[in-house]
Amino acid sequence: MKIIKVQDDRQRRHIFTTPPRRVVSLVPSDTYSVIRLGAKDRLVGRTRFCVAPEGEVAGIEDVGGTKDVDVDKVLALEPDLVIANQEENTRSHIERLDAAGVAVFVSFPRRVADGIAHLARLALALGLDRDEPARALVASAYHAHHEAEKHRGERVPVRAFVPIWMDPLMTVHEETFISDMMDLVGAQNIFADRRRRYPLAADLGKAAPLPPERVGSRDTRYPRVTLDEVVARQPEVVLLPDEPHAFTESDAEVFRKLDIPAAKTGRVFFCDGKDLMWYGARSVEGFERLRRLVNGDDLR
C-alpha cells in the first residue's frame, strides 16, 4: 500500500493511505487541473465559477461561489479532499472545514512556476503522479514555462498596464501571479513597484499613508490607481481581462482617450482572464495568445 504524503502552501502536511476518491474543488483553475489530470470522476463538488473545461463540469454538484461557499453542502458530500486557495476562498470557510476534520489542500501561487509546482502536487495528492497522462501534463507544463522564459529574452519588454477592476481602478504589484505571467510573455508591468496604500485616500494620493507597522499583514499587492498615474507611466499596451471585472467597450474607450502610447497605436485589447490568472494546467495555454497581443503580432 502506497502512503501519499503531500504539503500545501500553508506548510500543512496531508497524509492519505489511499488516493482521495471524493474531491471538492473550491477553485476554478484547480477544477480545470483536476479534470486535465484525469480525475474528473472524483469531483463531487465545485463552485459556480468552475466553468471549464466547458461541457465537462455541468454534472458536478454546485456548492456556491468562491467567496460564499456553502460549507454544510460541502460537508454533506463527505469529501476525502477539499481543494482551496488562500486568496480566492474565505478564511472562515477554510477554518470550518479544517475544524470538521476535512483534509483541505490550500494553495497560494504567486508565480506561474508556483502554479505548475502546485499542479504536480495535486497529481501526487490524487495518487496520479505515476500515471502517464498526468505525468505528461505536468512535464508539458514545465516545458512550456521553460520555453516562455527563453522567448521573453528575445525582445525588449513592452510597457503594459493590466487593470483588474474599473471602479475603483485597480491593478497588480509585481508579487502577483498576473504580473509574473505578464513578465513571461514579454510585458513589463508598469505598476510592478506600486503597493496598495492604506487608507483608500492614501492609495489615491489624497492623504498620508499609514506606516508599515500599522498596515500589518494587510495585502498590499492590489493597488488602487488613478488615470493620471496610468498616463504618467506611459503604457505601450493595455490588456483588459474579462475577469474578475468584465471590462466593456465603454471601459476601453476611457483608456483609448488617454495620452498614452497604447491609445495612440490602437493597442488597447481585450483578453481572456483565464490566460492571465488561472494557474496550473490552464495557465500554459495562454502563453502564446498573450505573447501575440503584447508584441503586436495579433492586433484585434
Secondary structure by P-SEA (a helix, b strand, c coil): cbbbbbbccccbbbbbcccccbbbbccaaaaaaaaaaccccccccccccccccccccccccccccccccaaaaaaaacccbbbbbcccccaaaaaaaaaaccccbbbbbccaaaaaaaaaaaaaaacccccaaaaaaaaaaaaaaaaaaaaaacccccbbbbbcccccccccccccaaaaaaaaaccccccccccccccccccccccccccccccccccccbbbbcaaaaaaacccbbbbbcccccccaaaaaaaaacccccccccccccccccccccccaaaaaaaaaaaaaaaccccc
